[in-house]
Amino acid sequence: MKRNWGRVISIIALFILALGCRYTTPTPVAWRGTETAAVQTGTASVPTPTVFSSPTPLAAPTALPTQTRVPIVSDGPWLVFSSGDGKSYYAADRDSDEVRQLELPNSVITADLPGAVSPDRSVLLARAGDPKVEGDFALYSVAAVNLETLKLNGLISSSVQKNLANVNNLQAPFAVQAAVAPAGIAWNPNGSGALFPMAVDGDSTNLFRYNPISHKVDRISSRYQQGFAPQWSPGGQALVFQEADTRDNPYRWRASLVGSIAFENLERVNYLYSPPNDSLEEVYAGWINDSRLLIYTRAETGNHQLRLLNVLGGTPTVLFEGYFDSVSLNPVDGSVALLIKEEAARINKQSPGVYLRRSDSTKFDQFVLGDYEWLGYDRGLGKFVTNSQIDTTVFDANGIKLSLVGASRLSASPDGQWLISWSEAGVNLHTADGKFLQQITNNTVESLFWQTDSKGFYLLMSDGLWHSQFPRLEPVKLTEDVWHENGGLFNWLGSD
C-alpha cells in the first residue's frame, strides 16, 4: 500500500512540474502549435504621461483588466527615445514600463542618440541647451543606475556667442553650425572615451575627447576650420571626421575635407578626399574592417559616389559612381547591397532593383529587379532584407533565404529565435524560418525596436509607443510623445 501511495505522489509531482514549465516558458500565449492559432484579444490603453522638467516619474501604464501587475522597481535597463518635438529624451524602464523625462535642458540634439551611449551601456552623453545663450549649450552625462544627470563641459565659448551678434563676423555662425551638427558624439569601441566638437578656438570648431573615468575633456585636433561628424574606427586606433573650410568659402556651408587622425600621432592629419561641389554631407555607411570605411555623397539630386576609404591613408576607391537610394553593408562577409529605385535608375540608365557586390568582386551585379521600396541589414538574421509591394525578402551573397508574402517589413530578435513582420494589416509573430505563429495586433506599425534580451519589443504606431513582452505579447501603450520620422530614435541605457 505504501508503495502505491509513493507512485501516486510521484505522478502528482510530475504533473505540477509540467504545469510550472508550461507557464514559465516564453512561448507566446496565443500560440497553440498550429498556423491557425487563435489570437488573444485585448489591447491596453493608458493615459499619455505629462512632461516634467525634472526626473519625477510619469504615471506607469494602466494594467490590462484581466491581468494583475505586480509592482516592479524601475532600475533599468532603460529604453531612451526622443520626444515628439525632437528636443528632449524620455527613458522607459524595460520591466515596469515606467516612463521618465531625463533632466536635461530643452533643445537636446536628439540626432546624437544612436551613437550617444557607451559600449557598456552605463553612460548616455547628450549635447543640450541654447547655443545662443552664453554657457547654456553643454555636454551632459546621464548615468544608467539612477538616471542622474551631470553637466560636464560647455561646448561654445563666450567669445563665439558674443560674435554671433556681430553681423560682420561670418565665421561665428559657421562655428556654431559645426558645434551643433547632428551625429556629433562617437564613443571609442572600448569605452575609453567619446569624441565631440567644441567651438572654443576663436571662431573655429575642433574635436575633443571625454574620459568617462576622470570626467575630463582633452583636445584631439587643432585646426582653423570647422570640424564635425567624428567617427571611431572599430579597433579604436583612428578616427575619421569632416571639415568645412568656411574661411575660403565664407558664404556657403559645405564639407570641404574628409580626413582621419591616427591616435599614435595626433599631430598628423590624413587628407583622404575633398567632397564634390554638390555635396550636402558625406555619409558614413559602415566599416568593412578596422581601417576601411564605406562613405558616400548626399546631394540635392540624390546619393551618389559610393567610396571605400582606407582611413590610415591612401586614395579612396570609388565602388559605385552612379545614383542610388540606399546602401547596406553585411559586416560578416563584407558584401554590399544597393537599392536603386526608378528615378535613380533612369539617371544611371539601368533597371531598378537591388544590386549586390560580393566581397570577392569589383562590381555590383543585378540581384533582384523591380520596384523595391526599402533595404537594410538585420543583425538577428545576419542577412539583408528588402521589400516590394508584394513581399519582404531575406537574402545574402548566396541567394534568397526567405520570402514573406504580404509583409512590408520584418525584424529578427537579437538571438535569432523569432521574426516579427508588419504591414498595413498589422503585426505578426513567426518562427525563425518564417512559420506564422500568431497576430500581435491588427494596427498599423511604423517601426519596431527589440529588447536586447529578445524577450520583448517596442512598437512605434501613429498614436504613440507601445511595449509588447513574451509570453502574452499584449501591447501596452507607454506614451504618445515620441519622435516618428525615419522610424524613431531609440537606444538602450543600462545592462540586462
Residue pairs with C-beta under 8 A, 6 or more apart in sequence:
25 471
26 455
26 470
26 471
27 470
27 471
28 429
28 437
28 438
28 470
28 471
28 472
28 473
29 40
29 471
29 472
29 473
30 37
30 38
30 39
30 40
30 437
30 438
30 473
31 37
31 429
31 437
31 438
32 38
35 435
35 436
35 437
37 437
37 438
39 438
39 439
39 440
40 472
40 474
42 64
42 65
42 66
42 474
43 441
43 443
43 474
43 475
44 61
44 62
44 63
44 64
44 474
44 475
44 476
44 477
45 62
45 477
46 59
46 61
46 62
46 476
46 477
46 478
47 59
47 62
48 464
48 479
48 480
48 481
49 58
49 59
49 99
49 478
49 479
49 481
50 58
51 83
51 88
51 101
51 481
52 58
52 101
53 101
53 103
54 101
54 103
55 100
55 101
55 102
55 103
55 147
55 149
56 100
57 74
57 98
57 99
57 100
58 98
58 99
58 100
58 101
58 479
60 96
60 97
60 98
60 99
61 97
61 467
61 476
61 477
61 478
63 69
64 474
64 476
67 472
67 474
71 96
72 93
72 95
72 96
73 96
74 93
74 95
74 96
74 98
74 100
75 93
75 145
75 494
76 93
76 94
76 144
76 145
76 493
76 494
76 495
77 93
77 94
77 121
77 144
77 452
77 492
77 493
77 494
77 495
77 496
78 91
78 92
78 93
78 94
78 144
78 147
78 492
78 493
78 494
79 91
79 92
79 94
79 449
79 458
79 490
79 491
79 492
79 493
80 89
80 90
80 91
80 102
80 113
80 117
80 124
80 490
80 491
80 492
80 493
81 89
81 90
81 91
81 92
81 113
81 465
81 482
81 483
81 488
81 489
81 490
81 491
82 88
82 89
82 90
82 108
82 110
82 113
82 482
82 483
82 488
82 489
83 89
83 90
83 101
83 110
83 481
83 482
83 483
84 480
84 481
84 482
84 483
84 484
86 110
86 111
86 483
86 485
86 489
87 106
87 107
87 108
87 110
88 101
88 102
88 104
88 106
88 108
88 110
89 101
89 102
89 104
89 108
89 110
89 113
89 124
89 126
89 142
90 99
90 100
90 101
90 102
90 479
90 481
90 482
91 99
91 100
91 102
91 147
91 493
92 98
92 99
92 100
92 458
92 465
92 467
92 478
92 479
93 99
93 100
94 451
94 456
97 467
97 476
97 478
99 478
99 479
100 147
102 124
102 126
102 142
102 147
102 149
103 147
103 149
104 126
104 128
104 140
104 142
104 149
105 128
105 129
105 130
105 136
105 138
106 128
107 128
107 129
107 130
108 126
108 127
108 128
109 126
109 127
109 128
109 180
109 182
109 184
110 483
110 489
111 182
111 183
111 489
112 125
112 126
112 127
112 182
112 183
112 184
112 185
113 489
113 490
113 491
114 183
114 489
114 491
115 183
115 185
115 186
115 187
116 124
116 125
116 126
116 185
116 187
116 491
117 123
117 124
117 125
117 187
117 491
117 492
117 493
118 124
118 125
118 187
118 191
118 194
118 212
119 187
119 188
119 189
119 190
119 191
120 191
120 495
121 144
121 492
121 493
121 494
121 495
122 143
122 144
122 145
122 212
122 494
122 495
123 141
123 142
123 143
123 144
123 212
124 141
124 142
124 144
124 491
124 493
125 139
125 140
125 141
125 142
125 185
125 187
125 194
125 196
125 210
126 139
126 140
126 141
126 142
127 137
127 138
127 139
127 140
127 155
127 180
127 184
127 185
127 196
128 137
128 138
128 140
129 136
129 137
129 138
130 136
130 137
131 137
131 156
131 161
131 176
131 179
131 180
132 161
132 164
133 161
134 158
134 161
134 162
135 154
135 158
137 154
137 155
137 156
137 179
137 180
138 151
138 152
138 153
138 154
138 155
139 151
139 152
139 153
139 154
139 155
139 196
139 210
139 217
140 149
140 150
140 151
140 152
141 149
141 150
141 152
141 212
141 215
142 148
142 149
142 150
142 493
143 150
144 493
144 494
144 495
145 494
150 215
152 210
152 215
152 217
153 198
153 210
153 217
154 200
155 179
155 196
155 197
155 198
155 199
155 200
156 175
156 176
156 179
156 198
156 199
156 200
157 199
157 200
159 202
160 172
160 175
160 176
160 199
160 200
160 202
160 203
161 172
163 169
163 171
163 172
163 203
164 172
164 173
164 176
166 172
169 203
170 246
170 250
170 251
171 202
171 203
171 204
171 246
171 247
171 250
172 203
174 203
174 226
174 244
174 246
174 250
174 253
175 199
175 203
175 204
175 205
175 226
176 199
177 226
177 253
178 197
178 199
178 205
178 226
178 227
178 228
178 244
179 197
179 198
179 199
179 205
179 228
181 197
181 228
181 229
183 229
184 196
184 197
184 228
184 229
184 230
185 194
185 195
185 196
186 194
186 195
186 196
186 230
186 231
186 232
186 239
187 193
187 194
187 195
187 232
188 194
188 195
188 232
188 236
189 232
189 234
189 235
189 236
190 236
191 212
192 211
192 212
192 236
193 209
193 210
193 211
193 212
194 209
194 210
194 212
195 207
195 208
195 209
195 220
195 230
195 232
195 239
196 207
196 208
196 210
196 230
197 205
197 206
197 207
197 208
197 227
197 228
197 230
198 205
198 206
198 207
198 208
198 217
199 205
200 206
201 222
201 224
202 224
204 223
204 224
204 225
204 226
204 227
205 225
205 226
205 227
205 228
206 219
206 220
206 221
206 222
206 223
206 227
207 219
207 220
207 221
207 227
207 230
207 239
207 241
208 217
208 218
208 219
208 220
209 217
209 218
209 219
209 220
210 216
210 217
211 217
211 218
220 239
220 261
220 266
221 227
221 241
221 261
221 266
221 269
223 243
223 269
224 247
225 243
225 244
225 245
225 246
225 247
225 256
225 257
226 243
226 244
226 245
226 246
227 241
227 242
227 243
228 241
228 242
228 243
228 244
229 241
229 242
229 281
229 282
229 284
230 239
230 240
230 241
231 239
231 240
231 241
231 284
231 293
232 238
232 239
233 239
233 240
233 287
233 290
233 291
233 293
233 311
234 287
234 289
234 290
235 290
235 291
236 263
237 262
237 263
237 264
237 290
238 260
238 261
238 262
238 263
238 291
238 311
238 312
239 260
239 261
239 263
239 311
240 258
240 259
240 260
240 272
240 284
240 293
240 309
240 311
241 258
241 259
241 260
241 261
242 255
242 257
242 258
242 259
242 281
242 282
243 255
243 256
243 257
243 258
243 259
244 253
244 254
244 255
244 256
245 256
245 257
246 253
248 256
249 256
254 275
254 277
254 279
254 280
255 275
255 279
255 281
255 282
256 274
256 275
257 271
257 272
257 273
257 274
257 275
258 272
258 273
258 274
258 275
258 282
258 295
258 309
259 269
259 270
259 271
259 272
260 269
260 270
260 272
260 309
260 311
260 312
260 313
261 268
261 269
261 270
262 268
262 270
262 312
270 311
270 312
270 313
272 309
272 311
272 313
272 316
273 307
273 309
273 315
273 316
275 282
275 297
276 297
276 299
276 305
278 297
278 299
278 300
278 301
279 297
279 298
279 299
280 298
280 299
280 300
281 297
281 298
282 295
282 296
282 297
282 298
283 295
283 296
283 297
283 298
283 303
284 293
284 294
284 295
285 293
285 294
285 295
285 296
285 306
285 327
285 328
285 329
286 293
286 294
286 328
286 329
286 331
287 293
287 294
287 329
287 331
288 294
288 308
288 329
288 331
288 334
289 334
291 310
291 311
291 312
292 308
292 309
292 310
292 311
293 308
293 309
293 311
294 306
294 307
294 308
294 309
294 319
294 327
294 329
294 336
295 306
295 307
295 309
295 316
296 303
296 304
296 305
296 306
296 307
296 327
297 303
297 304
297 305
301 323
301 347
302 323
302 324
302 325
302 343
302 344
302 347
303 323
303 324
303 325
303 326
303 327
303 344
304 321
304 322
304 323
304 324
305 318
305 320
305 321
306 318
306 319
306 320
306 321
306 324
306 327
306 336
306 338
307 316
307 317
307 318
307 319
308 316
308 317
308 319
309 316
310 316
319 336
319 357
319 364
320 338
320 357
320 364
322 340
322 344
322 347
322 348
322 350
323 340
323 343
323 344
323 347
323 348
324 338
324 339
324 340
324 344
325 339
325 340
325 341
325 344
325 375
326 338
326 339
326 374
326 375
326 376
327 336
327 337
327 338
327 339
327 375
328 336
328 337
328 339
328 375
328 376
328 377
328 384
329 335
329 336
329 337
329 377
330 336
330 337
330 377
330 382
330 383
330 384
330 396
330 397
331 377
332 382
333 358
333 359
333 396
333 397
334 359
335 356
335 357
335 358
335 359
335 396
335 397
336 356
336 357
336 364
337 354
337 355
337 356
337 357
337 367
337 375
337 377
337 384
337 386
338 354
338 355
338 356
338 357
338 364
338 375
339 354
339 372
339 374
339 375
339 386
340 348
340 350
340 352
340 353
340 354
340 355
341 352
341 371
341 372
341 373
342 352
342 371
344 352
345 351
345 352
345 353
351 366
351 369
352 369
352 370
352 371
352 372
353 366
353 367
353 368
353 369
353 370
353 372
354 367
354 368
354 372
354 375
354 386
355 364
355 365
355 366
355 367
356 364
356 365
356 367
356 397
357 363
357 364
357 365
358 365
358 397
359 397
367 395
368 386
368 393
368 395
368 400
370 388
371 388
371 389
372 386
372 387
372 388
373 387
373 388
373 389
374 385
374 386
374 387
374 409
375 384
375 385
375 386
376 384
376 385
376 386
377 383
377 384
377 385
378 384
378 385
378 394
378 410
378 411
378 412
379 412
379 414
380 411
380 412
380 413
380 414
380 415
380 416
380 450
381 394
381 412
381 416
382 396
382 416
383 394
383 395
383 396
383 401
384 394
384 395
384 396
385 392
385 393
385 394
385 395
385 409
385 410
386 392
386 393
386 395
387 393
387 407
387 408
387 409
390 405
391 403
391 404
391 405
391 406
391 407
392 403
392 404
392 407
392 408
392 409
392 410
392 421
393 400
393 402
393 403
394 400
394 401
394 402
394 403
394 410
395 401
402 433
402 434
404 410
404 421
404 430
404 434
406 423
406 425
407 421
407 422
407 423
407 428
408 421
408 422
408 423
408 424
409 421
409 422
409 423
409 447
409 448
410 419
410 420
410 421
410 422
410 430
411 419
411 420
411 448
411 450
411 457
412 418
412 419
412 420
412 432
413 419
413 420
413 450
413 454
413 457
414 450
414 452
414 453
414 454
415 454
416 432
417 432
417 454
418 429
418 430
418 431
418 432
418 454
419 429
419 430
419 431
419 432
419 434
420 427
420 428
420 429
420 430
420 440
420 448
420 457
421 427
421 428
421 430
422 428
422 444
422 445
422 448
423 444
424 444
425 442
426 439
426 440
426 441
426 442
426 443
426 444
426 445
427 439
427 440
427 441
427 443
427 445
427 448
427 459
428 436
428 437
428 438
428 439
428 440
429 436
429 437
429 438
429 439
429 440
429 473
430 436
430 437
431 437
438 473
440 468
440 473
440 475
441 459
441 475
443 461
444 461
444 462
445 459
445 460
445 461
446 460
446 461
446 462
446 484
446 487
446 488
447 460
447 487
447 488
448 457
448 458
448 459
448 460
449 457
449 458
449 460
449 488
449 490
450 456
450 457
450 458
451 457
451 458
451 469
452 492
452 496
453 496
455 469
455 470
456 467
456 468
456 469
456 470
457 467
457 468
458 465
458 466
458 467
458 468
458 478
458 490
459 465
459 466
459 467
459 468
459 475
460 466
460 482
460 484
460 487
460 488
462 484
463 477
463 480
464 477
464 478
464 479
464 480
464 481
464 482
465 477
465 478
465 479
465 480
465 482
465 488
466 475
466 476
466 477
466 478
467 475
467 476
467 478
468 474
468 475
468 476
482 488
483 489
